[in-house]
Amino acid sequence: MPDRPQLGPTIFVLFGATGDLSKRMVLPAFFQLARSGLLGSRWMLIGTGRGTVTDDHFRAHVRDSLTQFGGGHTDDGWDDFAQRLRFAGGGFTPEDPGTLPSAVQDARDSLGVPDAQLVHYLALPPSTFADTTRALGAHDLARGSRVVYEKPFGTSQSAFRELDAAVHEVLDEKQIYRIDHFLGKESTQNLHILRFANGLIEGVWNREHVEQVQIDVPETLDIDDRARFYDATGAVLDMLVTHLFQVAAEIAMEPPQSLGADDLQSARESVIGAFRPLDPAEVVLGQYEGYRDVDGVADDSETETFVAARLWVDTDRWRGVPFLLRTGKMLGVAKQRVSLVFRSPEGPLSDIPPDGAVLTFDLSGDGEIDMSMVVKEPGPDDELSVGHLSLPLDTVPLGHALAPYSRLVLDVLHGDRSLFTRPDGLAHVWDVADPLLNRPPAVKLYPGGSMGPPEADKLASPCGWLVTQSTG
């Protein structure tokens, strides 16, 4: 990451500060930034919620969260971090702002800067986004601020349009940051860096050489304590139309004029406009056995915990190449992999493995790039085998990766919108998803620990899914 200017005075307001997302992701991200010296010297964080707790109680909650989800290393830098934490209770609605306005004013007074940059992070259910935004306008907390919205931004085509209109009644587009943490991964950003910085890769990044693309994010986790949220959302909204579509756009986009925010966003949003609407016949939905027994899930729930889909990108570069997307809960392995499967060349060799030449990006952890290729087995005969070349990204000299949420929060604080979505692209996303949302196929049961309904295997033929239960 290139050097950035030092941040000016900043007040960060975290809505839903005591919720699951904040304790797992946002608070550890902010602490990482603070310990890395990336927040400057004048900042404060105000947590908000419906309850009324003291600043000290909130600090204790934050420390517990960091101990549990932030690696447990809270001693280094904790005292300085803790003294910058405040809590504003009493809820926040257009009619009643609770104590947030006074807490913001107190923070401005403490910093000695009446015009300190105000950043609002909505770690809230999507159903609350519109009212919370209206409340920001009603209580004079929107002017000049930046507002971060968690996914999904809308739950259907009509819900997206209503939410987008409501948000733009209060905010200009340049103030809006729709977050997708998959775009904040160092390894996801390497998708376009590796391609555009290496002619060897860019030259084969097209349908002439690539037979299929797999974006595969199986999870071994169940829905944990997100049951009510998940049962109202499902895998399609939670993962497919958010993370997986955005990663597909990263792969499929045309070279932008530059890697600046506007050019990168335009390249991603433009190619999403070329995504063909999903055909429900090319989608498999599943639900793991026992899902309905989870507290908070309806006894007759048809919510999918698994989705596999075949997506087509109607551009000259990718026409006819299937993009295979898969994700699900309670599966046999946990991976986050993007794989480009190359076509077998015509020539004198036969019996070439159909998945012998594959370029794979592992998006989990620090990330890894792997190239598999067909080679000759040692020995007297011309027997073919598959070998691997791997580059773990944590071995890159001078590499200091930020966690995805840390990177995206830092971008917000700097006003960098490169890795955030725009409304034109999201409007296309809902156009693509609309046939599936309106005519979903029947949800099929699958046993926990499997790789989902067997019907999904047909989508990936002839190569088959590269991530299997035997994958290391």
FIGU-492669 format. One record per residue (C-alpha): x, y, z; chain. Coordinates in steps of 0.001 Angstrom, whole numbers, plus 500000, padded with zeros to 6 digits. Last residue first. Layout:
N
+--------+--------+--------+--------+
|     px |     py |     pz | cadena |
+--------+--------+--------+--------+
|      X |      Y |      Z |      A |
...
+--------+--------+--------+--------+
***
This chain:
472
+--------+--------+--------+--------+
|     px |     py |     pz | cadena |
+--------+--------+--------+--------+
| 494033 | 469761 | 501791 |      A |
| 491282 | 468972 | 499323 |      A |
| 489850 | 465498 | 499993 |      A |
| 486450 | 466943 | 500809 |      A |
| 486479 | 468624 | 497419 |      A |
| 487588 | 471978 | 496015 |      A |
| 488277 | 471589 | 492295 |      A |
| 484614 | 471192 | 491462 |      A |
| 484189 | 469050 | 488372 |      A |
| 486201 | 469414 | 485198 |      A |
| 483458 | 468407 | 482727 |      A |
| 481292 | 469402 | 484477 |      A |
| 480895 | 472054 | 487166 |      A |
| 477101 | 472417 | 487122 |      A |
| 476624 | 468645 | 487356 |      A |
| 478222 | 468567 | 490817 |      A |
| 475498 | 470852 | 492179 |      A |
| 472923 | 468048 | 491871 |      A |
| 474890 | 466174 | 494564 |      A |
| 473433 | 468522 | 497215 |      A |
| 476148 | 469995 | 499439 |      A |
| 479810 | 469151 | 499888 |      A |
| 479140 | 466814 | 502821 |      A |
| 479923 | 467552 | 506478 |      A |
| 476311 | 468315 | 507330 |      A |
| 473937 | 466187 | 505318 |      A |
| 472137 | 467781 | 502362 |      A |
| 468510 | 468809 | 501910 |      A |
| 467348 | 470264 | 498604 |      A |
| 465694 | 473673 | 498250 |      A |
| 463319 | 473771 | 495291 |      A |
| 464371 | 476131 | 492527 |      A |
| 463903 | 479868 | 493034 |      A |
| 461519 | 481689 | 490672 |      A |
| 461370 | 485343 | 491801 |      A |
| 464744 | 485474 | 493556 |      A |
| 466407 | 483438 | 490814 |      A |
| 464957 | 485546 | 487991 |      A |
| 465923 | 488780 | 489842 |      A |
| 469562 | 487913 | 490577 |      A |
| 471014 | 489447 | 487405 |      A |
| 468770 | 492527 | 487552 |      A |
| 469630 | 492816 | 491258 |      A |
| 473335 | 492862 | 490452 |      A |
| 472727 | 495409 | 487690 |      A |
| 471258 | 497848 | 490242 |      A |
| 474274 | 497111 | 492452 |      A |
| 476619 | 498147 | 489660 |      A |
| 474776 | 501421 | 489071 |      A |
| 474597 | 502037 | 492833 |      A |
| 478375 | 501925 | 493353 |      A |
| 480412 | 499382 | 495306 |      A |
| 483443 | 500011 | 497479 |      A |
| 487083 | 499043 | 496899 |      A |
| 488211 | 502228 | 495143 |      A |
| 486230 | 504597 | 497425 |      A |
| 489234 | 506271 | 499111 |      A |
| 488037 | 508946 | 501569 |      A |
| 491051 | 508468 | 503834 |      A |
| 488947 | 507304 | 506789 |      A |
| 486934 | 505140 | 504421 |      A |
| 490097 | 503543 | 503040 |      A |
| 491272 | 502821 | 506582 |      A |
| 487963 | 501090 | 507346 |      A |
| 488414 | 499036 | 504172 |      A |
| 491948 | 497935 | 505000 |      A |
| 491065 | 497106 | 508597 |      A |
| 488012 | 495146 | 507459 |      A |
| 490151 | 493077 | 505116 |      A |
| 492914 | 492410 | 507695 |      A |
| 496010 | 494439 | 506900 |      A |
| 498971 | 492759 | 505259 |      A |
| 502534 | 493783 | 505988 |      A |
| 504745 | 492500 | 503164 |      A |
| 508337 | 493680 | 503271 |      A |
| 509409 | 490753 | 501082 |      A |
| 506524 | 488554 | 499832 |      A |
| 506428 | 485466 | 502077 |      A |
| 502976 | 486302 | 503452 |      A |
| 501672 | 485987 | 499908 |      A |
| 502293 | 482242 | 499821 |      A |
| 503564 | 481570 | 496283 |      A |
| 502908 | 478036 | 495067 |      A |
| 504090 | 476057 | 492025 |      A |
| 502295 | 472758 | 491590 |      A |
| 502767 | 469570 | 489569 |      A |
| 500230 | 467411 | 487741 |      A |
| 501187 | 464042 | 486211 |      A |
| 501602 | 462582 | 482752 |      A |
| 503260 | 459281 | 481897 |      A |
| 505750 | 459468 | 479061 |      A |
| 507613 | 456312 | 480107 |      A |
| 511173 | 455792 | 481401 |      A |
| 510698 | 457461 | 484772 |      A |
| 509921 | 460775 | 486410 |      A |
| 506314 | 461772 | 485699 |      A |
| 506040 | 464281 | 482891 |      A |
| 504359 | 467559 | 483723 |      A |
| 500854 | 469034 | 483530 |      A |
| 500502 | 472322 | 485330 |      A |
| 499249 | 473673 | 488635 |      A |
| 499807 | 477305 | 489520 |      A |
| 499124 | 478423 | 493073 |      A |
| 498778 | 481943 | 494487 |      A |
| 498399 | 482224 | 498250 |      A |
| 496474 | 484430 | 500645 |      A |
| 497234 | 485973 | 504028 |      A |
| 494240 | 484162 | 505522 |      A |
| 491764 | 482980 | 502924 |      A |
| 491610 | 484239 | 499332 |      A |
| 493509 | 481312 | 497794 |      A |
| 494061 | 482300 | 494177 |      A |
| 494348 | 479400 | 491749 |      A |
| 495745 | 479189 | 488213 |      A |
| 494896 | 475771 | 486784 |      A |
| 496535 | 473570 | 484151 |      A |
| 495729 | 469902 | 484796 |      A |
| 491984 | 470238 | 485273 |      A |
| 490975 | 468238 | 482199 |      A |
| 493924 | 465846 | 482735 |      A |
| 495744 | 465377 | 479393 |      A |
| 494873 | 461938 | 478039 |      A |
| 496477 | 462692 | 474678 |      A |
| 499632 | 464526 | 473718 |      A |
| 500530 | 465322 | 470098 |      A |
| 498808 | 468690 | 469905 |      A |
| 495728 | 470686 | 470751 |      A |
| 496064 | 472478 | 474050 |      A |
| 493943 | 471607 | 477088 |      A |
| 491891 | 474613 | 478124 |      A |
| 492838 | 476457 | 481282 |      A |
| 490922 | 476287 | 484565 |      A |
| 490958 | 479674 | 486303 |      A |
| 490469 | 479118 | 490025 |      A |
| 489242 | 481400 | 492798 |      A |
| 489381 | 479872 | 496257 |      A |
| 488026 | 480555 | 499702 |      A |
| 488096 | 477254 | 501568 |      A |
| 486416 | 475496 | 504497 |      A |
| 485890 | 471765 | 504040 |      A |
| 483054 | 469228 | 504381 |      A |
| 480175 | 471685 | 504298 |      A |
| 478192 | 473013 | 507248 |      A |
| 477298 | 476284 | 505499 |      A |
| 477373 | 476988 | 501791 |      A |
| 479112 | 478589 | 498856 |      A |
| 479459 | 477960 | 495144 |      A |
| 479953 | 480052 | 492005 |      A |
| 480882 | 478602 | 488623 |      A |
| 481722 | 481202 | 485982 |      A |
| 480998 | 479468 | 482679 |      A |
| 483005 | 480588 | 479627 |      A |
| 480835 | 481049 | 476518 |      A |
| 481431 | 484799 | 476203 |      A |
| 484380 | 485797 | 478390 |      A |
| 486533 | 488337 | 476507 |      A |
| 483911 | 489356 | 473948 |      A |
| 481539 | 490108 | 476806 |      A |
| 478411 | 488245 | 477874 |      A |
| 479481 | 486979 | 481293 |      A |
| 477640 | 483763 | 482171 |      A |
| 476985 | 482567 | 485721 |      A |
| 476474 | 478943 | 486746 |      A |
| 475211 | 478727 | 490291 |      A |
| 475771 | 476807 | 493517 |      A |
| 473914 | 477837 | 496640 |      A |
| 473885 | 476446 | 500157 |      A |
| 472191 | 477500 | 503421 |      A |
| 468860 | 478033 | 501659 |      A |
| 465874 | 479297 | 503604 |      A |
| 462847 | 477043 | 503216 |      A |
| 461943 | 477335 | 506891 |      A |
| 459076 | 475161 | 508146 |      A |
| 460145 | 475085 | 511811 |      A |
| 461262 | 478714 | 511611 |      A |
| 464856 | 479313 | 512688 |      A |
| 465549 | 481230 | 515921 |      A |
| 466821 | 478231 | 517861 |      A |
| 468335 | 475776 | 515382 |      A |
| 466184 | 472700 | 514682 |      A |
| 465339 | 473935 | 511187 |      A |
| 469000 | 473665 | 510181 |      A |
| 469130 | 470011 | 511196 |      A |
| 469942 | 468721 | 507730 |      A |
| 471766 | 471347 | 505720 |      A |
| 469716 | 473377 | 503278 |      A |
| 470371 | 473417 | 499538 |      A |
| 469892 | 475541 | 496431 |      A |
| 471127 | 474536 | 492980 |      A |
| 471197 | 477110 | 490168 |      A |
| 471428 | 476528 | 486423 |      A |
| 467679 | 475873 | 486004 |      A |
| 467090 | 479135 | 487892 |      A |
| 468737 | 480921 | 484922 |      A |
| 470717 | 483836 | 486315 |      A |
| 470476 | 487106 | 484415 |      A |
| 473523 | 487414 | 482113 |      A |
| 476369 | 489442 | 483597 |      A |
| 477290 | 492202 | 481146 |      A |
| 476198 | 495019 | 483480 |      A |
| 478475 | 493440 | 486082 |      A |
| 481233 | 494193 | 483558 |      A |
| 480549 | 497916 | 483726 |      A |
| 480341 | 498002 | 487522 |      A |
| 483790 | 496472 | 487917 |      A |
| 485491 | 498680 | 485314 |      A |
| 483715 | 501801 | 486575 |      A |
| 484764 | 501119 | 490172 |      A |
| 488393 | 500695 | 489135 |      A |
| 488324 | 503877 | 487030 |      A |
| 486649 | 505983 | 489725 |      A |
| 488901 | 504784 | 492536 |      A |
| 492236 | 505012 | 490720 |      A |
| 493791 | 501832 | 489367 |      A |
| 494048 | 503383 | 485926 |      A |
| 492275 | 503325 | 482564 |      A |
| 490636 | 500097 | 483665 |      A |
| 491495 | 496737 | 482043 |      A |
| 488229 | 494921 | 481284 |      A |
| 486433 | 493283 | 484184 |      A |
| 485909 | 489514 | 484412 |      A |
| 488074 | 488604 | 487396 |      A |
| 487159 | 491527 | 489645 |      A |
| 483535 | 491199 | 488507 |      A |
| 483466 | 487561 | 489595 |      A |
| 484817 | 488671 | 492986 |      A |
| 481956 | 491162 | 493259 |      A |
| 479373 | 488529 | 492289 |      A |
| 480786 | 486135 | 494900 |      A |
| 480802 | 488637 | 497759 |      A |
| 477376 | 490243 | 497403 |      A |
| 474835 | 488531 | 495159 |      A |
| 476090 | 485083 | 496182 |      A |
| 477061 | 485543 | 499839 |      A |
| 474385 | 486766 | 502254 |      A |
| 471653 | 487308 | 499660 |      A |
| 471918 | 483885 | 498013 |      A |
| 473042 | 482111 | 501188 |      A |
| 469960 | 482973 | 503210 |      A |
| 468568 | 486313 | 504413 |      A |
| 465656 | 486085 | 506847 |      A |
| 466875 | 482761 | 508235 |      A |
| 470378 | 484227 | 508426 |      A |
| 469436 | 487238 | 510527 |      A |
| 467396 | 485143 | 512944 |      A |
| 470050 | 482433 | 513187 |      A |
| 473144 | 484637 | 513499 |      A |
| 474334 | 482999 | 516727 |      A |
| 476209 | 480211 | 514948 |      A |
| 474939 | 479763 | 511386 |      A |
| 476944 | 476540 | 511009 |      A |
| 480623 | 476643 | 510167 |      A |
| 482342 | 474241 | 507746 |      A |
| 482294 | 476820 | 504974 |      A |
| 482533 | 476428 | 501192 |      A |
| 483712 | 479486 | 499244 |      A |
| 484307 | 478524 | 495604 |      A |
| 484726 | 480907 | 492705 |      A |
| 485429 | 478639 | 489736 |      A |
| 486266 | 479950 | 486265 |      A |
| 485910 | 477775 | 483176 |      A |
| 487673 | 476830 | 479940 |      A |
| 490233 | 479635 | 479912 |      A |
| 492580 | 480010 | 476913 |      A |
| 490506 | 481526 | 474109 |      A |
| 487951 | 482680 | 476669 |      A |
| 490291 | 485262 | 478164 |      A |
| 493059 | 485939 | 480686 |      A |
| 495782 | 484171 | 478638 |      A |
| 497766 | 487278 | 477644 |      A |
| 497131 | 489007 | 480969 |      A |
| 499005 | 486235 | 482777 |      A |
| 502275 | 486283 | 480799 |      A |
| 501989 | 490064 | 480482 |      A |
| 502321 | 490429 | 484247 |      A |
| 501332 | 493677 | 486007 |      A |
| 497713 | 493730 | 484830 |      A |
| 496913 | 490142 | 485797 |      A |
| 498845 | 489842 | 489045 |      A |
| 497502 | 493229 | 490175 |      A |
| 493922 | 492411 | 489133 |      A |
| 493551 | 489238 | 491151 |      A |
| 496048 | 490500 | 493737 |      A |
| 493316 | 492746 | 495096 |      A |
| 491417 | 489614 | 496081 |      A |
| 494496 | 488289 | 497910 |      A |
| 494911 | 491477 | 499909 |      A |
| 491297 | 491098 | 501004 |      A |
| 489328 | 494340 | 501057 |      A |
| 487141 | 493361 | 498102 |      A |
| 485946 | 490333 | 500096 |      A |
| 484953 | 492779 | 502853 |      A |
| 482088 | 494201 | 500852 |      A |
| 481268 | 497677 | 502120 |      A |
| 478874 | 500191 | 500632 |      A |
| 480592 | 503538 | 501297 |      A |
| 478386 | 506613 | 500763 |      A |
| 479622 | 510214 | 501136 |      A |
| 480572 | 510530 | 497443 |      A |
| 477016 | 509501 | 496535 |      A |
| 475600 | 512583 | 498235 |      A |
| 473636 | 511929 | 501391 |      A |
| 470175 | 512637 | 502834 |      A |
| 467682 | 512026 | 500014 |      A |
| 470332 | 509770 | 498507 |      A |
| 469838 | 507237 | 501304 |      A |
| 466081 | 507041 | 500770 |      A |
| 466462 | 506609 | 496987 |      A |
| 469023 | 503833 | 497401 |      A |
| 466832 | 502117 | 499979 |      A |
| 463764 | 502166 | 497740 |      A |
| 465758 | 500997 | 494713 |      A |
| 467410 | 498198 | 496674 |      A |
| 464084 | 497040 | 498112 |      A |
| 462598 | 496879 | 494592 |      A |
| 465444 | 494750 | 493222 |      A |
| 465589 | 492580 | 496302 |      A |
| 467269 | 492463 | 499716 |      A |
| 468807 | 495906 | 499823 |      A |
| 472413 | 496889 | 500479 |      A |
| 473381 | 493432 | 501720 |      A |
| 475856 | 494226 | 503037 |      A |
| 477162 | 496718 | 505558 |      A |
| 476728 | 500432 | 504962 |      A |
| 479493 | 502949 | 505750 |      A |
| 478599 | 506640 | 506020 |      A |
| 481011 | 509523 | 505471 |      A |
| 480156 | 512888 | 507014 |      A |
| 480135 | 516370 | 505487 |      A |
| 476557 | 517035 | 506601 |      A |
| 475025 | 513850 | 507968 |      A |
| 474965 | 514460 | 511730 |      A |
| 472437 | 517285 | 511695 |      A |
| 469810 | 515470 | 513774 |      A |
| 467247 | 514914 | 511009 |      A |
| 469884 | 514001 | 508453 |      A |
| 471482 | 511306 | 510580 |      A |
| 467976 | 510151 | 511536 |      A |
| 467065 | 509705 | 507888 |      A |
| 470142 | 507513 | 507487 |      A |
| 469146 | 505429 | 510513 |      A |
| 465632 | 505071 | 509112 |      A |
| 466889 | 503860 | 505719 |      A |
| 469508 | 501466 | 507068 |      A |
| 467328 | 499718 | 509670 |      A |
| 466121 | 496821 | 507486 |      A |
| 469731 | 496161 | 506480 |      A |
| 470484 | 494882 | 510016 |      A |
| 473140 | 497052 | 511706 |      A |
| 476899 | 497557 | 511644 |      A |
| 476181 | 501041 | 510257 |      A |
| 479579 | 502806 | 510407 |      A |
| 479363 | 506610 | 510674 |      A |
| 482467 | 508711 | 509953 |      A |
| 482689 | 512346 | 511087 |      A |
| 485764 | 514371 | 510101 |      A |
| 486536 | 516959 | 512788 |      A |
| 484849 | 520321 | 512110 |      A |
| 484643 | 521626 | 515682 |      A |
| 488258 | 520592 | 516418 |      A |
| 489453 | 520811 | 520033 |      A |
| 489661 | 517016 | 520181 |      A |
| 487822 | 516995 | 523494 |      A |
| 485310 | 519574 | 522255 |      A |
| 484637 | 517568 | 519113 |      A |
| 484189 | 514443 | 521230 |      A |
| 481761 | 516264 | 523529 |      A |
| 479784 | 517391 | 520475 |      A |
| 479631 | 513827 | 519181 |      A |
| 478459 | 512588 | 522590 |      A |
| 475806 | 515332 | 522699 |      A |
| 474487 | 514293 | 519297 |      A |
| 474560 | 510585 | 520278 |      A |
| 472590 | 510809 | 523525 |      A |
| 469303 | 509449 | 522231 |      A |
| 468547 | 510658 | 518718 |      A |
| 464747 | 510580 | 519123 |      A |
| 462274 | 511208 | 516281 |      A |
| 464482 | 510283 | 513332 |      A |
| 465734 | 507311 | 515371 |      A |
| 468838 | 506584 | 517451 |      A |
| 468787 | 504433 | 520579 |      A |
| 469165 | 505594 | 524175 |      A |
| 472892 | 505143 | 524407 |      A |
| 476077 | 506938 | 523373 |      A |
| 479320 | 505222 | 524379 |      A |
| 482882 | 506564 | 524392 |      A |
| 486288 | 505144 | 523514 |      A |
| 489430 | 507286 | 523134 |      A |
| 490765 | 506418 | 526593 |      A |
| 490647 | 502757 | 525665 |      A |
| 492996 | 503038 | 522680 |      A |
| 495731 | 504787 | 524683 |      A |
| 495504 | 502173 | 527423 |      A |
| 495267 | 499265 | 524985 |      A |
| 498417 | 499990 | 522971 |      A |
| 500166 | 496683 | 523647 |      A |
| 498132 | 494868 | 526292 |      A |
| 495327 | 493831 | 523943 |      A |
| 496979 | 490884 | 522233 |      A |
| 494059 | 488438 | 522389 |      A |
| 494061 | 487747 | 518648 |      A |
| 491342 | 490248 | 517907 |      A |
| 488336 | 487954 | 518183 |      A |
| 488079 | 486858 | 521829 |      A |
| 490496 | 489245 | 523525 |      A |
| 489412 | 492056 | 521223 |      A |
| 485760 | 491463 | 522068 |      A |
| 486486 | 491341 | 525802 |      A |
| 488422 | 494609 | 525490 |      A |
| 485519 | 496228 | 523655 |      A |
| 483018 | 495096 | 526282 |      A |
| 485245 | 496470 | 529068 |      A |
| 485493 | 499766 | 527223 |      A |
| 481709 | 499852 | 526901 |      A |
| 481346 | 499316 | 530649 |      A |
| 483820 | 502137 | 531264 |      A |
| 481928 | 504492 | 528951 |      A |
| 478800 | 503814 | 530947 |      A |
| 475862 | 501863 | 529622 |      A |
| 472456 | 502881 | 528315 |      A |
| 470818 | 500433 | 525958 |      A |
| 469633 | 501131 | 522444 |      A |
| 473116 | 501220 | 520997 |      A |
| 475967 | 503481 | 519991 |      A |
| 479755 | 503241 | 520134 |      A |
| 481762 | 506437 | 519857 |      A |
| 485367 | 506163 | 518648 |      A |
| 487765 | 509090 | 519012 |      A |
| 490605 | 510489 | 516940 |      A |
| 493549 | 512862 | 517159 |      A |
| 497004 | 511289 | 516881 |      A |
| 496857 | 509632 | 513491 |      A |
| 494817 | 506532 | 512806 |      A |
| 497494 | 504472 | 511037 |      A |
| 499829 | 503925 | 513998 |      A |
| 499789 | 500142 | 513554 |      A |
| 498268 | 499691 | 517023 |      A |
| 495415 | 502038 | 516065 |      A |
| 494779 | 500312 | 512747 |      A |
| 494721 | 496898 | 514418 |      A |
| 492342 | 498248 | 517058 |      A |
| 489972 | 499515 | 514371 |      A |
| 489939 | 496141 | 512661 |      A |
| 489379 | 494298 | 515947 |      A |
| 486392 | 496615 | 516620 |      A |
| 484916 | 496142 | 513152 |      A |
| 485166 | 492385 | 512698 |      A |
| 484030 | 490036 | 515438 |      A |
| 482838 | 492515 | 518078 |      A |
| 481194 | 494829 | 515577 |      A |
| 479575 | 492070 | 513560 |      A |
| 478101 | 490368 | 516643 |      A |
| 476490 | 493457 | 518140 |      A |
| 477723 | 495723 | 520939 |      A |
| 478639 | 498619 | 518640 |      A |
| 475434 | 498414 | 516634 |      A |
| 476181 | 501874 | 515236 |      A |
| 479885 | 502727 | 515371 |      A |
| 480597 | 506462 | 515227 |      A |
| 484197 | 507355 | 514249 |      A |
| 485280 | 510906 | 515074 |      A |
| 488338 | 512017 | 513105 |      A |
| 491019 | 514696 | 513451 |      A |
| 493252 | 514579 | 510358 |      A |
| 494797 | 511407 | 509024 |      A |
| 498468 | 511434 | 508106 |      A |
| 499022 | 511352 | 504366 |      A |
| 499215 | 507966 | 502686 |      A |
| 502205 | 505834 | 501836 |      A |
| 501526 | 503361 | 499068 |      A |
| 500000 | 500000 | 500000 |      A |
+--------+--------+--------+--------+
***
